[in-house]
Amino acid sequence: MHPLRIEEAGLNAWPAAQHLLYDGWVLRFSHGYTKRANSVNILTPGELDLLEKIARCEAEYTRRDLPSIFRITSFNPPPELDTTLAQRAYTQVSPTLVLGLELAQRRTPHLPTGSLHSEALDPWLAIFCDLRGAALDQHQMHRAILHAIPGQTQFAVLRDESGAVVGCGIAVVDGAYMGLFDLIVDPAQRNQGYGAALVAHLLDWAATMGARYAYLQVEEANAPARRVYEAKLGYKMVYWYWYRVRNGLK
């Protein structure tokens, strides 16, 4: 699995409302909804002067009344970028692992009985917000991002034997790669294997769609989720990333 290909698939799977290409960097703007969709993402180090590029990025975010956020991966940033941002009072937050899996080698652990159901975007988003305890009207930018996904997309809901919703998530297939996003299990149903069941069903779906590789992002500190992905399902770390932010952002 090539890290740059995962990055490209991930950017496609979580599209920004607006983006600007700049010397190998992608500046993404989505009215502040998620750091990933409102940050500088680096595909190649580029050739222009680093300080000049940082200043241009800061100006573009300031012009849109957004904070400047840089998303830095472990495999291809300009070597001095992280140090330079730290010197400019950017704080490192949200260290995140990108895990990968060859679908032909996926494991089939013992899972609780449940069935996967495909939903349209709007009912899926209502279920997601209900499981999150979030107000649906606060997720309109979220809806716009999901609506704009260009790849084959599965808005999935996992139901138990009684038909009750126990979790939901999204799978996006982009060529040979499938990414998982917005995975959530009902808080009252956690630690019963439903998270692993949800992912396993989505991996099976991705295989039928012709994908060969799967990837997902999980925060480094999220030990319970990492145990599910790595120990139960066979994911392995491919690379990691972190954000540099200003103004007390998390």
SULCORRA-V99129 format. One record per residue. N is the residue number from 0. PHI is phi in whole degrees, 0 to 359 (none if undefined). OMEGA is omega as a letter, one per 30 degrees, with the letter a starting at -180 (NA if undefined). D_CENTER is the distance of its C-alpha to the mean C-alpha in Angstrom with 1 decimal. Layout:
N,PHI,OMEGA,D_CENTER / N,PHI,OMEGA,D_CENTER
This chain:
0,none,a,16.8 / 1,266,a,16.7 / 2,304,a,14.1 / 3,295,l,14.7 / 4,294,l,14.3 / 5,296,l,10.8 / 6,301,l,10.1 / 7,298,l,11.9 / 8,297,l,10.3 / 9,294,l,6.7 / 10,294,l,8.7 / 11,294,a,10.6 / 12,284,l,8.2 / 13,230,a,7.0 / 14,290,l,10.6 / 15,274,l,12.4 / 16,295,l,15.7 / 17,210,l,17.5 / 18,216,l,17.1 / 19,227,l,19.7 / 20,272,a,20.2 / 21,212,l,22.2 / 22,50,l,23.6 / 23,87,l,20.6 / 24,251,l,18.2 / 25,243,l,16.0 / 26,267,a,16.5 / 27,243,a,14.2 / 28,226,a,15.7 / 29,216,l,14.7 / 30,57,l,17.4 / 31,89,a,15.5 / 32,277,a,12.7 / 33,71,l,9.7 / 34,295,a,10.2 / 35,299,a,7.6 / 36,271,a,9.7 / 37,221,a,12.8 / 38,212,l,13.1 / 39,277,l,14.9 / 40,247,a,13.0 / 41,255,l,15.5 / 42,270,l,16.1 / 43,223,a,19.7 / 44,300,a,21.9 / 45,84,a,24.2 / 46,239,a,27.9 / 47,285,l,28.6 / 48,299,a,29.6 / 49,297,a,26.8 / 50,297,l,28.3 / 51,299,a,28.9 / 52,291,l,25.3 / 53,299,a,24.1 / 54,298,l,26.8 / 55,297,l,25.8 / 56,298,l,22.1 / 57,302,a,23.5 / 58,295,a,25.9 / 59,294,l,23.4 / 60,287,l,21.3 / 61,299,a,24.6 / 62,299,l,26.0 / 63,260,l,23.2 / 64,59,l,23.8 / 65,238,l,20.3 / 66,289,l,19.9 / 67,279,l,19.3 / 68,228,l,16.0 / 69,244,l,15.4 / 70,257,a,12.3 / 71,242,l,14.2 / 72,264,a,13.5 / 73,281,a,16.2 / 74,252,a,17.5 / 75,210,l,18.6 / 76,282,l,19.1 / 77,306,a,22.7 / 78,301,a,24.2 / 79,264,a,25.5 / 80,296,a,22.6 / 81,297,l,21.4 / 82,296,a,25.0 / 83,296,l,25.9 / 84,295,l,23.2 / 85,300,l,24.4 / 86,293,l,27.8 / 87,263,l,26.9 / 88,71,l,25.9 / 89,271,a,22.1 / 90,263,l,20.8 / 91,278,l,18.1 / 92,222,l,15.5 / 93,52,l,12.4 / 94,299,a,12.8 / 95,226,l,9.9 / 96,264,l,10.5 / 97,256,a,9.0 / 98,257,a,11.0 / 99,230,a,12.7 / 100,206,l,15.4 / 101,279,a,18.2 / 102,299,l,18.7 / 103,294,a,22.4 / 104,252,a,22.2 / 105,295,a,20.1 / 106,268,l,22.0 / 107,237,a,23.5 / 108,287,l,24.0 / 109,293,a,26.4 / 110,234,l,24.5 / 111,293,l,25.7 / 112,293,l,27.0 / 113,191,a,24.6 / 114,230,a,23.9 / 115,265,a,20.9 / 116,235,l,21.4 / 117,271,a,19.9 / 118,240,l,19.9 / 119,288,a,20.0 / 120,303,a,17.5 / 121,295,l,19.7 / 122,295,l,20.8 / 123,297,a,17.4 / 124,296,l,16.2 / 125,297,l,19.5 / 126,294,l,18.9 / 127,302,a,15.4 / 128,295,l,17.1 / 129,296,l,20.0 / 130,293,l,18.2 / 131,280,a,16.6 / 132,69,a,20.0 / 133,249,l,18.8 / 134,280,a,21.0 / 135,300,a,20.1 / 136,290,l,21.7 / 137,270,a,19.3 / 138,242,a,16.3 / 139,287,l,17.9 / 140,292,l,15.5 / 141,303,l,12.6 / 142,300,a,14.9 / 143,297,l,15.6 / 144,298,a,12.0 / 145,295,a,11.9 / 146,296,a,15.5 / 147,272,a,14.9 / 148,299,a,12.7 / 149,276,a,15.2 / 150,277,l,14.5 / 151,294,a,15.9 / 152,236,l,14.0 / 153,246,l,14.8 / 154,270,a,14.6 / 155,253,l,15.9 / 156,232,l,18.0 / 157,262,l,19.6 / 158,241,l,23.2 / 159,278,a,25.8 / 160,299,a,29.3 / 161,277,a,30.5 / 162,94,a,28.0 / 163,284,l,26.2 / 164,290,l,22.5 / 165,242,l,20.9 / 166,183,l,17.2 / 167,204,l,14.7 / 168,186,a,11.4 / 169,232,l,10.2 / 170,240,l,10.6 / 171,233,l,10.6 / 172,260,l,13.3 / 173,229,a,13.9 / 174,65,a,17.2 / 175,276,a,17.2 / 176,248,l,13.4 / 177,236,l,11.4 / 178,250,l,7.7 / 179,250,a,7.1 / 180,217,l,5.3 / 181,53,l,7.6 / 182,281,l,9.8 / 183,208,l,12.9 / 184,243,l,16.5 / 185,310,a,19.6 / 186,307,a,20.6 / 187,284,a,24.1 / 188,244,a,23.1 / 189,284,a,21.0 / 190,66,l,22.4 / 191,241,l,23.9 / 192,93,a,21.6 / 193,290,l,19.9 / 194,298,l,16.4 / 195,296,l,17.4 / 196,296,l,19.2 / 197,299,a,16.3 / 198,295,a,14.3 / 199,300,l,17.6 / 200,297,a,18.4 / 201,290,l,15.3 / 202,295,l,15.9 / 203,298,l,19.5 / 204,299,a,18.6 / 205,299,l,16.6 / 206,298,l,19.7 / 207,292,l,21.9 / 208,272,l,20.0 / 209,94,l,20.8 / 210,290,l,17.6 / 211,243,a,18.5 / 212,229,l,15.4 / 213,234,l,12.3 / 214,220,l,9.2 / 215,202,l,6.5 / 216,247,l,5.4 / 217,218,l,8.1 / 218,298,a,10.2 / 219,305,a,13.5 / 220,281,a,15.6 / 221,274,a,14.3 / 222,299,a,17.1 / 223,300,l,17.5 / 224,293,l,14.0 / 225,297,l,14.6 / 226,297,l,18.0 / 227,296,a,16.9 / 228,292,a,14.5 / 229,275,a,17.0 / 230,284,a,20.4 / 231,273,a,20.3 / 232,251,l,18.1 / 233,93,l,18.7 / 234,295,l,15.3 / 235,227,a,16.1 / 236,291,l,14.6 / 237,255,l,14.4 / 238,197,l,13.6 / 239,220,l,12.2 / 240,213,l,11.4 / 241,209,l,12.5 / 242,249,l,13.4 / 243,246,a,17.0 / 244,229,l,18.0 / 245,241,l,21.4 / 246,65,l,23.2 / 247,73,l,22.1 / 248,293,l,18.5 / 249,251,NA,16.3
